[in-house]
């Protein structure tokens, strides 16, 4: 699976974005092959450090077919405990990739 990762600017993070992404990718690689790409991704991951998630998606939305949006402790607008974020993100990516 081709995965695009897009980080916010990090102005007000309440989560460790890079750690969450690292853990999610490690978990994802247990289920499927993962190639990190800049364009033509099967699924994109927007990882914003806070719940505002003010990143301008229109600037890059065509770089992936479908997107999973993380904003602080929210994944797809639903709150989760921080330790569960990597697992939830992987579930959402796999759902969007139809795997």
Order of alpha helices (4+ residues) and beta strands (2+ residues): beta-alpha-beta-beta-beta-beta-beta-alpha
